[in-house]
Amino acid sequence: MAQIKKINGTNETYINKNMVVSIVSLATKEIQGVVDVYQPTRLSIKRLFNRNVGKGVKIKYTNLGVLIDIYVVVETDVEVNDIVYRIQQNIKNSLTTLLPIKIKAINVHIMDAVKKS
């Protein structure tokens, strides 16, 4: 949850990382052609020690803004450029509408493609 705290006479906003991960994940799943956010069945050693990865989303905070990596599974008949662009735009619109956050980059990683059932 975003909280505004007054420190030394100035207001500073603190944003819970789980909130950002949830918004990114939901914004991605809204896009037609996205099957799901990629979540490997096995936990890797890297994931156990990297607390920035959750629900197929990696968040990194920098002085210039937030770096977002989203890992997705798409349908086989989608155009890659189109779906990546729509995912990036929906994440950007969702985050900037809901939170006072600056986005540096949104990287979309297509991990798998499955046939529509």
All heavy atoms as an XYZ file, in Angstrom:
926
protein
N       0.835     -1.165      0.000
C       0.000      0.000      0.000
C       0.890      1.241      0.000
O       1.912      1.281      0.657
C      -0.889     -0.037      1.245
C      -1.631      1.232      1.503
S      -2.697      1.119      2.931
C      -4.088      0.343      2.198
N       0.495      2.248     -0.729
C       1.248      3.499     -0.774
C       0.945      4.280      0.493
O      -0.200      4.445      0.875
C       0.873      4.308     -2.004
N       1.990      4.739      1.133
C       1.842      5.531      2.349
C       2.629      6.811      2.188
O       3.732      6.815      1.648
C       2.378      4.780      3.566
C       1.648      3.507      3.871
C       2.278      2.795      5.049
O       3.405      3.073      5.434
N       1.541      1.877      5.636
N       2.061      7.904      2.654
C       2.767      9.178      2.635
C       3.182      9.485      4.062
O       2.352      9.509      4.964
C       1.883     10.296      2.060
C       1.502      9.961      0.626
C       2.590     11.639      2.146
C       0.533     10.909     -0.012
N       4.477      9.690      4.255
C       5.013      9.997      5.583
C       5.734     11.322      5.527
O       6.371     11.661      4.528
C       5.979      8.898      6.040
C       5.328      7.565      6.234
C       6.303      6.554      6.768
C       5.610      5.225      6.981
N       6.490      4.214      7.532
N       5.627     12.069      6.597
C       6.311     13.349      6.675
C       7.644     13.126      7.377
O       7.694     12.672      8.509
C       5.450     14.356      7.431
C       5.887     15.767      7.255
C       4.804     16.705      7.740
C       5.048     18.029      7.087
N       3.899     18.583      6.454
N       8.738     13.429      6.664
C      10.086     13.273      7.218
C      10.817     14.591      7.032
O      10.945     15.081      5.911
C      10.844     12.130      6.515
C      10.088     10.811      6.721
C      12.268     12.016      7.023
C      10.667      9.649      5.965
N      11.298     15.151      8.115
C      12.020     16.429      8.087
C      11.257     17.514      7.322
O      11.819     18.253      6.523
C      13.421     16.262      7.472
C      14.287     15.341      8.302
O      14.111     15.251      9.519
N      15.203     14.653      7.663
N       9.954     17.575      7.524
C       9.153     18.620      6.903
C       8.743     18.362      5.466
O       8.063     19.178      4.863
N       9.163     17.230      4.873
C       8.762     16.932      3.496
C       7.973     15.627      3.462
O       8.193     14.732      4.282
C       9.988     16.785      2.567
O      10.788     15.693      3.029
C      10.812     18.049      2.540
N       7.069     15.537      2.517
C       6.282     14.316      2.350
C       7.022     13.348      1.434
O       7.500     13.746      0.387
C       4.911     14.627      1.745
C       4.013     15.370      2.709
O       4.174     15.269      3.918
N       3.069     16.105      2.173
N       7.119     12.102      1.857
C       7.725     11.062      1.038
C       6.739      9.920      0.904
O       6.065      9.553      1.857
C       9.027     10.561      1.669
C      10.120     11.602      1.649
C      11.474     11.043      2.011
O      11.681      9.829      1.852
O      12.319     11.826      2.440
N       6.640      9.369     -0.292
C       5.712      8.283     -0.563
C       6.454      6.955     -0.532
O       7.482      6.802     -1.174
C       5.049      8.465     -1.942
O       4.429      9.742     -1.978
C       4.006      7.395     -2.193
N       5.921      6.011      0.208
C       6.465      4.661      0.262
C       5.466      3.724     -0.399
O       4.295      3.718     -0.046
C       6.721      4.226      1.714
C       7.822      5.023      2.356
C       7.540      6.177      3.082
C       9.139      4.633      2.221
C       8.554      6.925      3.651
C      10.163      5.372      2.785
C       9.858      6.511      3.503
O      10.864      7.249      4.060
N       5.941      2.948     -1.365
C       5.074      2.053     -2.121
C       5.492      0.616     -1.863
O       6.645      0.248     -2.067
C       5.148      2.372     -3.630
C       4.695      3.807     -3.868
C       4.306      1.392     -4.429
C       4.942      4.307     -5.264
N       4.548     -0.189     -1.431
C       4.790     -1.602     -1.184
C       5.065     -2.304     -2.517
O       4.297     -2.181     -3.461
C       3.548     -2.202     -0.508
C       3.729     -3.636     -0.122
O       4.388     -4.405     -0.812
N       3.133     -4.012      0.985
N       6.167     -3.051     -2.587
C       6.556     -3.717     -3.830
C       5.521     -4.750     -4.263
O       5.288     -4.935     -5.452
C       7.918     -4.377     -3.682
C       8.403     -4.921     -4.989
C       9.797     -5.487     -5.020
C      10.480     -5.658     -3.746
N      11.804     -6.239     -3.858
N       4.851     -5.398     -3.316
C       3.827     -6.380     -3.672
C       2.671     -5.724     -4.419
O       2.053     -6.341     -5.281
C       3.308     -7.102     -2.431
C       4.344     -8.026     -1.841
O       5.215     -8.522     -2.551
N       4.277     -8.243     -0.546
N       2.384     -4.471     -4.097
C       1.336     -3.739     -4.798
C       1.733     -3.534     -6.259
O       0.925     -3.733     -7.165
C       1.081     -2.385     -4.133
C       0.036     -1.552     -4.845
S      -0.108      0.109     -4.201
C      -0.846     -0.188     -2.631
N       2.979     -3.153     -6.491
C       3.466     -2.937     -7.851
C       3.435     -4.253     -8.626
O       2.973     -4.295     -9.773
C       4.889     -2.329     -7.855
C       5.428     -2.193     -9.271
C       4.896     -0.981     -7.145
N       3.889     -5.333     -8.018
C       3.887     -6.643     -8.666
C       2.462     -7.047     -9.049
O       2.210     -7.514    -10.164
C       4.540     -7.717     -7.761
C       4.285     -9.123     -8.291
C       6.030     -7.469     -7.631
N       1.512     -6.839     -8.155
C       0.117     -7.196     -8.430
C      -0.463     -6.377     -9.579
O      -1.142     -6.919    -10.457
C      -0.741     -7.001     -7.180
O      -0.362     -7.906     -6.187
N      -0.197     -5.086     -9.582
C      -0.707     -4.222    -10.653
C      -0.107     -4.630    -11.993
O      -0.818     -4.731    -13.003
C      -0.426     -2.738    -10.339
C      -1.253     -2.291     -9.142
C      -0.715     -1.854    -11.559
C      -0.866     -0.932     -8.590
N       1.192     -4.878    -12.026
C       1.861     -5.291    -13.268
C       1.289     -6.615    -13.765
O       0.993     -6.772    -14.952
C       3.392     -5.382    -13.064
C       4.064     -6.062    -14.242
C       3.976     -4.002    -12.835
N       1.119     -7.561    -12.870
C       0.599     -8.872    -13.235
C      -0.824     -8.768    -13.782
O      -1.145     -9.344    -14.840
C       0.634     -9.791    -12.015
O       0.186    -11.075    -12.338
N      -1.680     -8.026    -13.103
C      -3.067     -7.870    -13.556
C      -3.147     -7.121    -14.884
O      -3.928     -7.485    -15.766
C      -3.891     -7.145    -12.495
C      -4.198     -7.949    -11.243
C      -4.837     -7.065    -10.178
C      -5.103     -9.125    -11.562
N      -2.342     -6.070    -15.041
C      -2.340     -5.300    -16.286
C      -1.896     -6.166    -17.458
O      -2.400     -6.019    -18.576
C      -1.431     -4.079    -16.146
N      -0.987     -7.077    -17.212
C      -0.508     -7.972    -18.262
C      -1.578     -8.981    -18.655
O      -1.821     -9.226    -19.839
C       0.765     -8.705    -17.801
O       1.752     -7.730    -17.478
C       1.297     -9.637    -18.867
N      -2.241     -9.549    -17.673
C      -3.258    -10.566    -17.939
C      -4.479     -9.999    -18.655
O      -5.235    -10.751    -19.265
C      -3.675    -11.242    -16.635
C      -2.594    -12.110    -16.041
C      -3.044    -12.694    -14.720
C      -1.940    -13.504    -14.064
N      -2.375    -14.052    -12.776
N      -4.677     -8.695    -18.608
C      -5.810     -8.059    -19.294
C      -5.651     -8.065    -20.815
O      -6.623     -7.899    -21.534
C      -5.957     -6.600    -18.844
C      -6.450     -6.412    -17.443
C      -6.497     -4.954    -17.034
O      -5.951     -4.094    -17.755
O      -7.085     -4.679    -15.972
N      -4.448     -8.230    -21.291
C      -4.178     -8.129    -22.724
C      -4.601     -9.414    -23.435
O      -4.198    -10.509    -23.044
C      -2.675     -7.854    -22.974
C      -2.229     -6.564    -22.278
C      -2.363     -7.810    -24.467
C      -2.965     -5.326    -22.726
N      -5.406     -9.248    -24.491
C      -5.833    -10.401    -25.282
C      -4.616    -11.008    -25.972
O      -3.819    -10.298    -26.583
C      -6.859     -9.975    -26.319
C      -7.449    -11.135    -27.065
C      -8.566    -10.700    -27.993
O      -8.891     -9.532    -28.105
N      -9.143    -11.663    -28.677
N      -4.471    -12.312    -25.837
C      -3.330    -13.019    -26.410
C      -2.337    -13.461    -25.348
O      -1.498    -14.314    -25.594
N      -2.438    -12.883    -24.162
C      -1.604    -13.316    -23.034
C      -2.336    -14.461    -22.348
O      -3.489    -14.331    -21.946
C      -1.346    -12.168    -22.033
C      -0.651    -12.694    -20.781
C      -0.528    -11.068    -22.680
N      -1.656    -15.600    -22.239
C      -2.244    -16.760    -21.572
C      -2.086    -16.618    -20.068
O      -3.038    -16.792    -19.308
C      -1.588    -18.070    -22.065
C      -2.093    -19.270    -21.279
C      -1.831    -18.250    -23.553
N      -0.880    -16.271    -19.632
C      -0.617    -16.128    -18.203
C       0.741    -15.478    -17.999
O       1.532    -15.357    -18.939
C      -0.628    -17.498    -17.523
C      -0.923    -17.425    -16.024
O      -1.063    -16.306    -15.489
O      -1.003    -18.488    -15.390
N       0.996    -15.096    -16.778
C       2.326    -14.644    -16.387
C       3.116    -15.905    -16.079
O       2.615    -16.818    -15.435
C       2.248    -13.707    -15.166
C       3.628    -13.328    -14.684
C       1.435    -12.469    -15.515
N       4.347    -15.972    -16.581
C       5.163    -17.184    -16.476
C       5.642    -17.401    -15.047
O       6.246    -16.517    -14.443
C       6.366    -17.073    -17.401
C       7.267    -18.274    -17.390
C       6.913    -19.435    -18.057
C       8.474    -18.247    -16.719
C       7.735    -20.542    -18.062
C       9.311    -19.348    -16.712
C       8.940    -20.494    -17.390
O       9.761    -21.583    -17.386
N       5.353    -18.586    -14.538
C       5.847    -18.980    -13.227
C       6.381    -20.406    -13.340
O       5.605    -21.329    -13.534
C       4.731    -18.914    -12.188
C       4.236    -17.507    -11.963
C       3.191    -17.442    -10.880
O       3.206    -18.218     -9.943
N       2.283    -16.515    -11.017
N       7.701    -20.553    -13.249
C       8.261    -21.901    -13.367
C       7.735    -22.812    -12.264
O       7.453    -22.360    -11.159
C       9.768    -21.690    -13.239
C       9.968    -20.283    -12.832
C       8.677    -19.549    -12.992
N       7.627    -24.084    -12.593
C       7.101    -25.038    -11.606
C       8.119    -25.341    -10.518
O       7.752    -25.644     -9.400
C       6.680    -26.347    -12.288
O       7.776    -26.842    -13.039
C       5.489    -26.120    -13.189
N       9.399    -25.241    -10.869
C      10.439    -25.487     -9.868
C      11.016    -24.162     -9.412
O      11.192    -23.245    -10.201
C      11.589    -26.312    -10.444
C      11.185    -27.657    -10.952
C      12.359    -28.373    -11.515
N      13.206    -27.472    -12.309
C      14.312    -27.834    -12.901
N      14.730    -29.051    -12.823
N      15.018    -26.973    -13.595
N      11.323    -24.081     -8.138
C      12.005    -22.895     -7.630
C      13.497    -23.051     -7.868
O      14.091    -24.052     -7.508
C      11.761    -22.729     -6.128
C      10.384    -22.253     -5.705
C      10.295    -22.202     -4.181
C      10.085    -20.894     -6.276
N      14.066    -22.091     -8.513
C      15.506    -22.145     -8.737
C      16.227    -21.497     -7.561
O      15.644    -20.753     -6.784
C      15.875    -21.415    -10.033
O      15.605    -20.035     -9.890
N      17.499    -21.786     -7.445
C      18.308    -21.187     -6.383
C      18.301    -19.666     -6.515
O      18.164    -18.952     -5.534
C      19.762    -21.726     -6.431
C      19.780    -23.232     -6.181
C      20.647    -20.996     -5.450
C      19.290    -23.654     -4.820
N      18.410    -19.200     -7.753
C      18.425    -17.747     -7.982
C      17.140    -17.117     -7.460
O      17.157    -16.062     -6.837
C      18.587    -17.460     -9.483
C      18.653    -15.998     -9.805
C      18.841    -15.772    -11.291
C      18.873    -14.297    -11.589
N      18.975    -14.018    -13.007
N      15.998    -17.754     -7.714
C      14.722    -17.190     -7.285
C      14.586    -17.220     -5.764
O      13.984    -16.329     -5.177
C      13.583    -17.947     -7.938
C      12.257    -17.288     -7.687
C      11.203    -17.819     -8.615
N       9.942    -17.216     -8.243
C       8.791    -17.812     -8.310
N       8.708    -19.032     -8.764
N       7.698    -17.198     -7.946
N      15.147    -18.241     -5.122
C      15.075    -18.320     -3.663
C      15.797    -17.145     -3.003
O      15.362    -16.633     -1.981
C      15.690    -19.628     -3.159
C      14.859    -20.882     -3.356
C      15.667    -22.103     -2.959
C      13.581    -20.807     -2.554
N      16.901    -16.719     -3.612
C      17.693    -15.659     -3.015
C      17.401    -14.283     -3.601
O      17.862    -13.290     -3.083
C      19.185    -15.978     -3.159
C      19.573    -17.175     -2.349
C      19.788    -18.395     -2.952
C      19.677    -17.087     -0.973
C      20.131    -19.506     -2.208
C      20.013    -18.198     -0.217
C      20.239    -19.407     -0.832
N      16.663    -14.213     -4.696
C      16.325    -12.935     -5.318
C      14.907    -12.558     -4.933
O      13.948    -13.031     -5.508
C      16.468    -13.026     -6.843
C      16.271    -11.687     -7.504
O      15.914    -10.707     -6.854
N      16.492    -11.651     -8.792
N      14.779    -11.684     -3.974
C      13.458    -11.303     -3.480
C      12.750    -10.312     -4.400
O      11.624     -9.936     -4.150
C      13.576    -10.739     -2.075
C      14.173    -11.744     -1.111
C      14.041    -11.280      0.312
N      14.784    -12.118      1.216
C      14.377    -13.278      1.672
N      13.237    -13.768      1.293
N      15.117    -13.965      2.520
N      13.402     -9.883     -5.472
C      12.773     -8.966     -6.414
C      11.885     -9.683     -7.418
O      11.200     -9.053     -8.196
C      13.842     -8.171     -7.189
C      14.554     -7.197     -6.298
O      14.008     -6.711     -5.332
N      15.802     -6.917     -6.615
N      11.894    -11.018     -7.434
C      11.091    -11.759     -8.393
C       9.868    -12.319     -7.680
O       9.976    -12.942     -6.651
C      11.899    -12.921     -9.022
C      11.026    -13.740     -9.939
C      13.101    -12.380     -9.754
N       8.728    -12.083     -8.231
C       7.506    -12.627     -7.665
C       6.426    -12.636     -8.712
O       6.285    -11.691     -9.470
N       5.661    -13.701     -8.787
C       4.548    -13.806     -9.715
C       4.957    -13.550    -11.159
O       4.208    -12.971    -11.930
C       3.431    -12.858     -9.310
C       2.867    -13.113     -7.931
C       1.759    -12.139     -7.619
C       1.259    -12.332     -6.206
N       0.267    -11.344     -5.832
N       6.172    -13.922    -11.544
C       6.619    -13.709    -12.909
C       6.995    -12.271    -13.210
O       7.098    -11.871    -14.356
N       7.195    -11.485    -12.174
C       7.517    -10.068    -12.314
C       8.772     -9.767    -11.507
O       8.910    -10.208    -10.370
C       6.365     -9.175    -11.783
C       6.703     -7.705    -11.927
C       5.057     -9.495    -12.482
N       9.685     -9.022    -12.106
C      10.892     -8.589    -11.408
C      10.866     -7.063    -11.355
O      10.697     -6.399    -12.382
C      12.141     -9.069    -12.140
C      13.430     -8.666    -11.477
C      14.615     -9.204    -12.260
C      15.904     -8.685    -11.695
N      17.052     -9.077    -12.520
N      11.010     -6.515    -10.167
C      10.983     -5.070     -9.956
C      12.330     -4.635     -9.397
O      12.839     -5.238     -8.455
C       9.887     -4.672     -8.936
C       8.515     -5.213     -9.341
C       9.865     -3.170     -8.715
C       7.907     -4.578    -10.535
N      12.898     -3.585     -9.976
C      14.142     -3.028     -9.455
C      13.983     -1.511     -9.372
O      13.641     -0.862    -10.357
C      15.328     -3.380    -10.351
C      16.637     -2.861     -9.802
C      17.810     -3.303    -10.648
C      19.100     -2.776    -10.039
N      20.252     -3.081    -10.867
N      14.215     -0.981     -8.193
C      14.115      0.460     -7.976
C      15.477      1.112     -8.198
O      16.481      0.621     -7.699
C      13.631      0.769     -6.555
C      12.220      0.300     -6.304
C      11.963     -0.910     -5.663
C      11.136      1.060     -6.728
C      10.671     -1.343     -5.439
C       9.834      0.634     -6.509
C       9.619     -0.562     -5.863
O       8.333     -0.989     -5.646
N      15.522      2.188     -8.974
C      16.747      2.950     -9.194
C      16.440      4.426     -8.968
O      15.276      4.810     -8.812
C      17.277      2.775    -10.639
O      16.388      3.427    -11.545
C      17.419      1.311    -11.019
N      17.470      5.248     -8.969
C      17.267      6.693     -8.809
C      16.528      7.303     -9.993
O      15.888      8.345     -9.867
C      18.620      7.403     -8.636
C      19.265      7.058     -7.316
O      18.594      6.631     -6.376
N      20.561      7.220     -7.235
N      16.630      6.672    -11.162
C      15.988      7.190    -12.368
C      14.565      6.686    -12.561
O      13.851      7.156    -13.430
C      16.828      6.833    -13.593
C      18.257      7.375    -13.587
C      19.028      6.836    -14.776
C      18.246      8.894    -13.594
N      14.150      5.716    -11.784
C      12.809      5.152    -11.900
C      12.824      3.652    -11.697
O      13.845      3.057    -11.391
N      11.677      3.050    -11.891
C      11.503      1.623    -11.665
C      11.780      0.851    -12.957
O      11.306      1.227    -14.025
C      10.061      1.331    -11.200
C       9.828     -0.154    -11.018
C       9.756      2.066     -9.917
N      12.561     -0.218    -12.833
C      12.789     -1.154    -13.939
C      11.884     -2.359    -13.720
O      11.904     -2.954    -12.644
C      14.240     -1.623    -13.965
C      15.305     -0.565    -14.210
C      16.687     -1.150    -13.983
C      15.186     -0.034    -15.618
N      11.105     -2.696    -14.732
C      10.152     -3.797    -14.611
C      10.468     -4.841    -15.670
O      10.612     -4.523    -16.847
C       8.710     -3.292    -14.800
C       8.371     -2.249    -13.733
C       7.717     -4.452    -14.778
C       7.118     -1.467    -14.008
N      10.590     -6.098    -15.231
C      10.721     -7.230    -16.134
C       9.514     -8.124    -15.895
O       9.249     -8.513    -14.749
C      12.009     -8.012    -15.866
C      13.236     -7.287    -16.356
O      13.476     -7.333    -17.571
O      13.938     -6.675    -15.532
N       8.765     -8.418    -16.963
C       7.589     -9.277    -16.857
C       7.798    -10.471    -17.778
O       8.233    -10.314    -18.920
C       6.288     -8.510    -17.192
C       5.053     -9.398    -17.112
C       6.339     -7.837    -18.529
C       4.496     -9.552    -15.750
N       7.541    -11.654    -17.267
C       7.736    -12.903    -18.002
C       6.362    -13.479    -18.320
O       5.565    -13.700    -17.401
C       8.561    -13.877    -17.157
C       9.910    -13.295    -16.804
C      10.073    -12.475    -15.686
C      11.025    -13.530    -17.598
C      11.303    -11.911    -15.379
C      12.259    -12.983    -17.298
C      12.390    -12.169    -16.183
O      13.600    -11.615    -15.884
N       6.068    -13.688    -19.614
C       4.714    -14.067    -20.013
C       4.676    -15.296    -20.912
O       5.658    -15.644    -21.564
C       3.994    -12.905    -20.736
C       3.812    -11.715    -19.822
C       4.722    -12.502    -21.990
N       3.511    -15.913    -20.933
C       3.176    -16.987    -21.862
C       2.086    -16.421    -22.765
O       1.106    -15.856    -22.274
C       2.661    -18.239    -21.123
C       2.269    -19.328    -22.105
C       3.694    -18.740    -20.134
N       2.273    -16.551    -24.075
C       1.318    -15.980    -25.030
C       0.730    -17.075    -25.907
O       1.225    -18.203    -25.927
C       1.985    -14.898    -25.913
C       2.474    -13.731    -25.064
C       3.117    -15.467    -26.738
N      -0.319    -16.708    -26.648
C      -0.895    -17.621    -27.628
C       0.009    -17.657    -28.858
O       0.695    -16.679    -29.158
C      -2.299    -17.167    -28.007
C      -3.260    -17.232    -26.845
C      -4.626    -16.640    -27.168
O      -4.803    -16.090    -28.281
O      -5.498    -16.719    -26.297
N      -0.022    -18.765    -29.582
C       0.877    -18.935    -30.727
C       0.554    -18.021    -31.901
O       1.425    -17.712    -32.695
C       0.856    -20.388    -31.232
O      -0.503    -20.763    -31.504
C       1.479    -21.329    -30.231
N      -0.671    -17.564    -32.018
C      -1.055    -16.781    -33.191
C      -0.982    -15.270    -32.988
O      -1.548    -14.515    -33.773
C      -2.454    -17.182    -33.664
C      -3.522    -16.921    -32.614
O      -3.169    -16.664    -31.451
O      -4.711    -16.979    -32.961
N      -0.261    -14.809    -31.985
C      -0.150    -13.364    -31.753
C       1.086    -12.802    -32.443
O       2.063    -13.516    -32.671
C      -0.088    -13.017    -30.240
C      -1.341    -13.452    -29.527
C       1.141    -13.601    -29.583
N       1.017    -11.528    -32.788
C       2.185    -10.837    -33.316
C       3.007    -10.357    -32.127
O       2.498     -9.631    -31.270
C       1.769     -9.655    -34.169
C       1.210    -10.045    -35.504
C       1.000     -8.838    -36.387
O       1.858     -7.920    -36.376
O      -0.023     -8.816    -37.067
N       4.254    -10.749    -32.085
C       5.103    -10.452    -30.936
C       5.230     -8.945    -30.700
O       5.029     -8.473    -29.574
C       6.494    -11.111    -31.093
C       7.429    -10.678    -29.993
C       6.358    -12.618    -31.103
N       5.545     -8.180    -31.731
C       5.714     -6.734    -31.550
C       4.458     -6.085    -31.004
O       4.519     -5.216    -30.128
C       6.092     -6.059    -32.875
C       7.472     -6.437    -33.331
O       8.294     -6.877    -32.540
N       7.724     -6.271    -34.609
N       3.308     -6.493    -31.524
C       2.038     -5.914    -31.111
C       1.720     -6.228    -29.652
O       1.361     -5.345    -28.875
C       0.919     -6.426    -32.020
C      -0.429     -5.854    -31.644
O      -0.532     -4.616    -31.512
O      -1.388     -6.650    -31.479
N       1.866     -7.485    -29.271
C       1.498     -7.867    -27.903
C       2.462     -7.270    -26.880
O       2.055     -6.840    -25.814
C       1.350     -9.390    -27.739
C       0.528     -9.677    -26.479
C       2.696    -10.090    -27.682
C      -0.052    -11.054    -26.426
N       3.746     -7.206    -27.226
C       4.724     -6.602    -26.314
C       4.396     -5.129    -26.111
O       4.383     -4.633    -24.983
C       6.169     -6.790    -26.835
C       7.144     -5.908    -26.086
C       6.573     -8.247    -26.738
N       4.090     -4.415    -27.181
C       3.731     -2.998    -27.089
C       2.477     -2.798    -26.231
O       2.434     -1.914    -25.368
C       3.512     -2.419    -28.487
C       3.063     -0.981    -28.468
C       3.972      0.045    -28.229
C       1.729     -0.645    -28.671
C       3.561      1.366    -28.194
C       1.305      0.665    -28.638
C       2.223      1.675    -28.393
O       1.813      2.976    -28.362
N       1.449     -3.631    -26.465
C       0.204     -3.489    -25.695
C       0.424     -3.800    -24.215
O      -0.146     -3.134    -23.347
C      -0.887     -4.371    -26.288
C      -1.383     -3.830    -27.623
C      -2.594     -4.560    -28.161
N      -2.243     -5.919    -28.551
C      -2.930     -7.003    -28.187
N      -4.006     -6.904    -27.465
N      -2.538     -8.203    -28.584
N       1.257     -4.787    -23.905
C       1.579     -5.095    -22.506
C       2.283     -3.908    -21.863
O       1.919     -3.473    -20.760
C       2.452     -6.369    -22.404
C       1.646     -7.609    -22.786
C       3.036     -6.520    -20.999
C       2.479     -8.863    -22.979
N       3.293     -3.369    -22.530
C       4.036     -2.229    -21.985
C       3.122     -1.028    -21.739
O       3.194     -0.393    -20.683
C       5.169     -1.829    -22.933
C       6.302     -2.812    -22.973
C       7.300     -2.520    -24.076
O       6.941     -2.027    -25.149
N       8.568     -2.828    -23.824
N       2.265     -0.715    -22.693
C       1.372      0.435    -22.552
C       0.367      0.234    -21.425
O       0.094      1.163    -20.663
C       0.641      0.717    -23.875
C       1.538      1.227    -24.966
C       2.296      2.472    -24.542
O       1.709      3.456    -24.106
N       3.611      2.431    -24.653
N      -0.178     -0.971    -21.296
C      -1.156     -1.222    -20.243
C      -0.518     -1.170    -18.858
O      -1.115     -0.636    -17.916
C      -1.860     -2.561    -20.470
C      -3.217     -2.607    -19.810
O      -3.938     -1.609    -19.761
N      -3.582     -3.769    -19.304
N       0.688     -1.705    -18.729
C       1.401     -1.623    -17.448
C       1.682     -0.160    -17.107
O       1.425      0.288    -15.984
C       2.709     -2.438    -17.486
C       2.409     -3.935    -17.531
C       3.599     -2.103    -16.281
C       3.625     -4.808    -17.781
N       2.201      0.580    -18.071
C       2.526      1.991    -17.847
C       1.286      2.780    -17.435
O       1.318      3.525    -16.451
C       3.136      2.583    -19.119
C       3.496      4.040    -18.999
C       4.047      4.562    -20.312
C       4.265      6.062    -20.234
N       4.633      6.621    -21.532
N       0.192      2.611    -18.170
C      -1.043      3.333    -17.851
C      -1.588      2.953    -16.478
O      -2.018      3.816    -15.718
C      -2.105      3.092    -18.925
C      -1.738      3.718    -20.244
O      -0.936      4.650    -20.304
N      -2.308      3.208    -21.318
N      -1.569      1.666    -16.158
C      -2.082      1.203    -14.866
C      -1.258      1.746    -13.704
O      -1.812      2.243    -12.724
C      -2.094     -0.328    -14.814
O      -2.967     -0.845    -15.777
N       0.064      1.646    -13.818
C       0.918      2.110    -12.721
C       0.855      3.619    -12.531
O       0.733      4.100    -11.406
C       2.367      1.674    -12.953
C       2.679      0.214    -12.661
C       4.118     -0.098    -13.019
C       2.413     -0.121    -11.201
N       0.938      4.368    -13.620
C       0.961      5.828    -13.476
C      -0.397      6.386    -13.056
O      -0.456      7.452    -12.453
C       1.437      6.520    -14.772
O       0.614      6.105    -15.861
C       2.894      6.185    -15.059
N      -1.469      5.664    -13.347
C      -2.797      6.087    -12.905
C      -2.986      5.826    -11.413
O      -3.564      6.649    -10.708
C      -3.895      5.336    -13.696
O      -3.737      5.634    -15.077
C      -5.281      5.743    -13.242
N      -2.486      4.699    -10.935
C      -2.740      4.284     -9.557
C      -1.690      4.736     -8.548
O      -2.003      4.880     -7.365
C      -2.864      2.757     -9.497
C      -4.035      2.162    -10.282
C      -3.931      0.646    -10.321
C      -5.353      2.592     -9.648
N      -0.450      4.924     -8.999
C       0.632      5.207     -8.053
C       1.485      6.376     -8.523
O       1.663      6.570     -9.719
C       1.538      3.979     -7.905
C       0.901      2.694     -7.394
C       1.887      1.550     -7.505
C       0.417      2.861     -5.971
N       2.060      7.117     -7.583
C       3.011      8.177     -7.955
C       4.380      7.553     -8.211
O       5.250      7.559     -7.348
C       3.020      9.082     -6.720
C       2.707      8.153     -5.584
C       1.794      7.101     -6.151
N       4.542      6.973     -9.386
C       5.736      6.197     -9.674
C       6.300      6.612    -11.028
O       5.563      6.928    -11.943
C       5.384      4.687     -9.656
C       6.602      3.808     -9.566
C       4.525      4.298    -10.825
C       6.269      2.370     -9.229
N       7.623      6.624    -11.123
C       8.299      6.933    -12.389
C       8.853      5.626    -12.940
O       9.552      4.895    -12.250
C       9.422      7.937    -12.153
C      10.106      8.357    -13.429
C      11.163      9.412    -13.169
C      11.858      9.749    -14.472
N      12.947     10.675    -14.288
N       8.557      5.355    -14.204
C       8.979      4.105    -14.831
C      10.153      4.384    -15.753
O      10.077      5.240    -16.628
C       7.819      3.483    -15.623
C       6.654      3.191    -14.688
C       8.288      2.224    -16.343
C       5.380      2.833    -15.394
N      11.241      3.660    -15.536
C      12.411      3.793    -16.417
C      12.304      2.864    -17.615
O      12.566      3.269    -18.736
C      13.697      3.513    -15.646
C      14.920      3.698    -16.527
C      16.200      3.547    -15.791
C      17.301      3.806    -16.803
N      18.533      3.264    -16.510
N      11.921      1.607    -17.375
C      11.817      0.642    -18.473
C      10.860     -0.476    -18.099
O      10.752     -0.851    -16.931
C      13.174      0.054    -18.809
N      10.168     -0.989    -19.134
C       9.317     -2.169    -18.986
C       9.802     -3.173    -20.025
O       9.658     -2.957    -21.224
C       7.834     -1.844    -19.217
C       7.348     -0.793    -18.218
C       6.988     -3.121    -19.114
C       5.973     -0.241    -18.521
N      10.402     -4.259    -19.555
C      10.928     -5.302    -20.433
C       9.987     -6.500    -20.390
O       9.698     -7.029    -19.320
C      12.325     -5.723    -19.992
C      13.289     -4.561    -20.009
O      13.407     -3.863    -21.003
N      13.947     -4.330    -18.887
N       9.512     -6.912    -21.559
C       8.609     -8.051    -21.660
C       9.398     -9.234    -22.208
O      10.004     -9.139    -23.274
C       7.407     -7.728    -22.574
C       6.497     -8.939    -22.703
C       6.644     -6.517    -22.052
N       9.373    -10.334    -21.473
C      10.074    -11.552    -21.870
C       9.030    -12.625    -22.182
O       8.280    -13.025    -21.294
C      10.995    -12.048    -20.750
C      11.947    -11.009    -20.262
N      13.174    -10.800    -20.846
C      11.840    -10.100    -19.252
C      13.794     -9.824    -20.214
N      12.999     -9.374    -19.248
N       8.978    -13.077    -23.434
C       8.046    -14.143    -23.802
C       8.755    -15.459    -23.548
O       9.733    -15.795    -24.197
C       7.593    -13.990    -25.260
C       6.840    -12.668    -25.408
C       6.739    -15.186    -25.674
C       6.389    -12.337    -26.788
N       8.227    -16.199    -22.595
C       8.864    -17.432    -22.150
C       8.321    -18.667    -22.844
O       9.003    -19.681    -22.930
C       8.692    -17.590    -20.628
C       9.257    -16.424    -19.832
S      10.990    -16.109    -20.145
C      11.735    -17.527    -19.404
N       7.080    -18.578    -23.347
C       6.486    -19.734    -23.995
C       5.301    -19.254    -24.841
O       4.771    -18.173    -24.615
C       5.997    -20.751    -22.943
C       5.785    -22.145    -23.500
O       6.043    -22.358    -24.708
O       5.367    -23.020    -22.729
N       4.924    -20.076    -25.801
C       3.748    -19.813    -26.613
C       2.940    -21.107    -26.666
O       3.498    -22.183    -26.880
C       4.134    -19.379    -28.016
N       1.651    -20.996    -26.406
C       0.783    -22.170    -26.411
C      -0.355    -21.962    -27.397
O      -0.776    -20.839    -27.655
C       0.228    -22.477    -24.996
C       1.346    -22.861    -24.053
C      -0.558    -21.316    -24.455
N      -0.831    -23.061    -27.936
C      -1.923    -23.032    -28.898
C      -3.239    -22.768    -28.173
O      -3.467    -23.293    -27.089
C      -1.993    -24.367    -29.633
C      -2.595    -24.290    -30.968
C      -2.429    -25.603    -31.687
C      -2.211    -25.269    -33.145
N      -2.041    -26.437    -33.960
N      -4.083    -21.924    -28.806
C      -5.410    -21.671    -28.242
C      -6.190    -22.968    -28.170
O      -6.136    -23.789    -29.064
C      -6.181    -20.736    -29.168
C      -6.169    -19.321    -28.784
C      -7.284    -18.636    -29.531
C      -6.809    -17.366    -30.172
N      -7.875    -16.645    -30.851
N      -6.954    -23.117    -27.067
C      -7.758    -24.334    -26.973
C      -9.145    -24.119    -27.519
O      -9.654    -23.118    -27.705
C      -7.877    -24.834    -25.564
O      -7.546    -23.937    -24.592
